[in-house]
Amino acid sequence: MLQINWKIKAILYKILSALKLEKTLFFIQKKITKRAKIDINDIKDYWKNHLKYLKSQKSINIIEFGAGKSLEQNIYLNYEFDNNLSQTVIDLSSMLDIGLFNEANKQIAKVLNINKKPYVKNINDIKNLFNIQYLAPCDIKEIENKKMVFDSCISSTTLEHLSLKQLSDTFLRLKKIIKKDGIISSLIDYSDHYSHTDRNIGALNFLKFDQNEWKKFNNVYLFQNRLRHQDYRNFFLKHNFEILEEIKGTIGKPPKNISNIFDISDNETNILWGQFLLKNA
């Protein structure tokens, strides 16, 4: 994967977001930086957790928001549910790449040691062959307005890209579109996403900056709210979701001179990822 100085990347993203060159960004990620490359050698643990939670609830109708370019997670769930799981996946931007979808399908089938389904040509094929309805651009407000209701909801590496206001709005609407006692399984990446393409900074580099300083580097196309594991726990409880299970991931090394807006006395501040299973109580 191409490495790039994180400050230069922040400037480039600022320019692309200001000019609204989203398709240009996707092209760069796919052809130059290889950020969109599909490389599935095994099944991710958080996919397995999603699967376990959904099967424990006997879910047959779920929604995912922030599904991304390849829908690889959804392909995996389709195979594991033997096509008996209806999935609605939404995204604020139309990011789906049919080529990446087909590559993910091939690799996941190989890992699972099963016969892969045919390659798809369009979103209608995805609906017909994989029982996945892809809606984009679409937000959760539109889903609520359509009065759609689901057994469960999943999200992976999405919540960290929402502002606190967007999070509040999203979970208030989830209260309405997820049936009572339905579940939400969320995997959250708490690391500095700039560190994913710059080995010269630590995974918690962004904790050095106060809010005003961080605004210089934050942008629409790589927005990071920097909320910590304990912040999400408090948020979910405040919004009246019951926490059924909570997984704390790897502990990262904090940077020197961490900003005083973060609680350095709480070791949860340094967690790099976490997963929550919530019930719509």
C-alpha positions in Angstrom: 0.0 0.0 0.0 1.3 3.4 -1.0 2.6 5.5 2.0 2.0 9.2 2.1 2.8 11.9 4.7 -0.3 12.4 6.7 -0.3 16.2 6.5 0.1 16.1 2.7 -2.8 13.6 2.6 -4.9 15.9 4.7 -4.2 18.8 2.4 -5.1 16.7 -0.7 -8.3 15.6 0.9 -9.2 19.2 1.8 -8.8 20.2 -1.8 -10.8 17.2 -3.2 -13.6 17.8 -0.7 -13.7 21.5 -1.4 -13.9 20.8 -5.2 -16.4 17.9 -4.5 -14.2 15.5 -6.5 -15.5 12.4 -4.9 -15.2 10.2 -8.0 -11.6 11.4 -8.4 -10.8 10.3 -4.9 -12.3 6.8 -5.5 -10.2 6.5 -8.7 -7.0 7.4 -6.7 -7.8 4.9 -4.0 -8.4 2.1 -6.5 -5.7 2.7 -9.0 -2.9 4.6 -7.2 -2.9 4.1 -3.4 -4.6 0.6 -3.7 -6.7 1.4 -0.6 -9.6 -0.2 -2.4 -7.8 -3.4 -3.2 -9.5 -6.6 -2.2 -7.3 -9.0 -0.3 -9.3 -11.5 1.8 -7.2 -14.4 3.2 -9.5 -15.2 6.1 -12.8 -14.1 7.7 -12.5 -11.0 9.9 -13.4 -11.6 13.6 -15.9 -8.8 13.6 -17.7 -10.4 10.6 -18.0 -13.5 12.7 -19.3 -11.5 15.6 -21.9 -9.9 13.4 -22.9 -13.3 12.2 -23.1 -14.8 15.8 -25.2 -11.9 17.0 -27.6 -12.0 14.0 -28.1 -15.7 14.3 -28.6 -15.5 18.0 -31.5 -13.2 17.3 -32.8 -15.2 14.3 -32.5 -12.1 12.2 -33.9 -12.3 8.7 -34.1 -8.7 7.7 -31.2 -6.3 8.5 -29.9 -2.8 7.6 -26.3 -1.6 7.3 -25.3 2.0 6.8 -21.9 3.0 5.4 -21.5 -0.2 3.4 -18.5 0.9 1.3 -17.3 -0.1 -2.1 -17.2 -3.9 -2.2 -20.0 -5.1 0.2 -17.6 -7.9 1.2 -19.1 -8.2 4.7 -22.6 -8.5 3.2 -21.4 -11.2 0.7 -20.0 -13.2 3.6 -23.3 -12.9 5.6 -25.2 -14.0 2.5 -23.2 -17.2 2.2 -23.5 -18.0 5.9 -27.2 -17.4 5.9 -27.6 -19.4 2.7 -29.3 -16.5 1.0 -32.0 -16.4 3.7 -31.0 -13.0 5.1 -32.5 -9.9 3.5 -30.0 -7.1 3.6 -30.6 -3.4 2.9 -27.4 -1.5 2.7 -27.3 2.3 2.4 -24.6 4.9 1.9 -24.5 8.6 1.6 -22.6 8.4 -1.6 -22.8 5.8 -4.4 -19.5 4.1 -3.7 -20.3 0.5 -4.9 -17.8 -0.8 -7.4 -19.0 -3.9 -9.3 -15.5 -5.1 -10.1 -14.5 -5.0 -6.4 -17.8 -6.8 -5.5 -17.0 -9.6 -7.9 -13.4 -9.9 -6.6 -14.7 -10.0 -3.0 -17.2 -12.7 -4.0 -14.5 -14.8 -5.5 -12.1 -14.5 -2.6 -14.8 -15.1 0.1 -16.1 -18.2 -1.6 -12.5 -19.5 -1.8 -11.9 -18.9 1.9 -15.2 -20.5 2.8 -14.4 -23.4 0.4 -17.8 -23.2 -1.3 -18.9 -22.7 -4.9 -19.1 -19.0 -5.6 -22.1 -17.4 -7.1 -22.0 -15.9 -10.6 -20.4 -12.6 -11.2 -22.8 -9.7 -11.2 -23.2 -6.9 -13.7 -25.3 -4.4 -11.8 -27.2 -3.8 -8.5 -30.2 -5.7 -9.8 -28.0 -8.8 -10.0 -26.8 -8.2 -6.5 -30.4 -8.0 -5.3 -31.5 -11.1 -7.2 -28.5 -13.3 -6.5 -27.4 -12.1 -3.0 -30.6 -10.8 -1.5 -28.8 -7.4 -0.9 -30.7 -4.2 -1.7 -28.2 -1.4 -2.3 -29.5 2.1 -1.9 -27.2 5.1 -2.5 -27.2 8.0 -2.2 -29.5 7.4 0.7 -29.5 8.3 4.4 -31.3 6.8 7.4 -33.9 9.6 7.3 -35.1 8.3 4.0 -35.4 4.8 5.4 -37.5 6.2 8.3 -39.7 8.1 5.9 -40.4 4.9 4.0 -41.5 3.4 7.3 -39.1 0.4 6.8 -38.5 -1.7 9.8 -35.7 -4.2 10.5 -34.8 -7.0 12.9 -31.2 -5.8 13.3 -28.6 -3.3 12.2 -24.9 -3.7 11.6 -22.1 -1.2 10.9 -18.4 -1.6 10.5 -15.8 1.2 10.7 -18.5 3.8 10.1 -19.5 5.4 13.4 -16.0 7.0 13.8 -16.7 9.1 10.7 -19.9 10.7 12.0 -20.0 13.9 14.0 -21.7 13.8 17.4 -24.7 15.5 16.0 -24.9 12.9 13.1 -24.5 10.1 15.6 -27.4 11.4 17.7 -29.6 11.8 14.7 -28.7 8.3 13.4 -29.4 6.5 16.7 -32.6 8.4 17.3 -33.8 7.1 13.9 -32.5 3.6 14.6 -34.8 3.6 17.6 -37.7 3.8 15.1 -36.6 1.5 12.3 -35.2 -1.3 14.5 -37.9 -3.4 16.0 -38.2 -3.4 19.8 -35.6 -5.7 21.3 -33.8 -5.8 18.0 -30.1 -5.6 18.0 -27.3 -3.3 16.6 -23.8 -4.7 16.2 -21.2 -2.0 15.6 -17.5 -2.3 15.0 -15.7 1.0 15.6 -12.1 1.9 14.6 -10.7 4.4 17.2 -7.3 4.7 15.5 -6.0 7.7 13.6 -6.9 6.8 10.0 -4.0 8.9 8.7 -1.7 6.4 10.3 -3.0 3.6 8.0 -1.0 5.2 5.2 1.8 6.8 7.1 4.1 4.5 9.2 5.9 7.5 10.6 3.1 8.4 13.0 1.5 6.3 15.7 -2.0 4.9 15.6 -3.1 7.5 18.2 -1.3 10.5 16.7 -4.5 12.6 16.5 -4.8 12.7 20.3 -2.1 15.3 20.3 -4.4 18.0 19.0 -7.1 20.1 20.6 -10.3 20.7 18.7 -9.2 23.9 16.9 -5.9 22.3 15.8 -7.6 19.2 14.6 -10.0 21.1 12.4 -7.0 22.0 10.2 -6.6 18.3 9.3 -10.1 17.0 9.5 -12.2 17.0 6.3 -15.4 15.7 4.8 -13.8 12.8 2.9 -11.9 11.5 5.9 -13.8 12.9 8.9 -12.7 11.5 12.2 -14.7 12.3 15.4 -11.9 11.0 17.7 -14.4 9.7 20.2 -13.0 7.0 22.5 -14.4 3.7 23.6 -15.8 5.1 26.8 -17.4 7.9 24.9 -19.4 5.5 22.8 -20.5 3.5 25.8 -21.8 6.6 27.5 -23.5 7.7 24.2 -25.3 4.4 23.8 -26.5 4.4 27.4 -27.6 8.0 27.1 -29.7 7.1 24.1 -31.4 4.3 25.9 -29.8 1.3 24.2 -29.0 -1.7 26.4 -25.4 -2.9 26.0 -25.5 -6.7 25.7 -21.9 -7.2 24.9 -18.8 -5.0 24.7 -15.5 -6.0 23.2 -12.3 -3.9 23.8 -9.6 -4.2 21.2 -5.9 -3.7 21.2 -4.4 -1.0 23.5 -2.3 1.5 21.5 0.7 3.6 22.5 -0.5 7.2 23.2 1.6 10.0 21.7 3.7 12.3 23.9 2.0 15.6 24.9 -1.5 14.2 24.5 -4.1 17.0 24.4 -5.8 17.7 27.8 -9.2 17.3 26.1 -8.6 13.5 26.4 -8.6 11.7 29.7 -5.1 10.2 29.9 -5.9 8.6 33.3 -8.4 6.3 31.6 -6.7 3.4 29.7 -9.7 3.1 27.5 -8.6 6.3 25.8 -5.9 4.3 24.2 -8.0 1.4 22.8 -7.7 1.1 19.0 -11.0 -0.6 18.2 -14.1 -1.9 19.9 -17.3 -3.7 19.1 -20.7 -3.2 20.8 -23.8 -5.3 20.7 -26.8 -3.2 21.6 -30.5 -3.9 22.2 -33.2 -1.5 21.2 -34.8 -1.6 24.7 
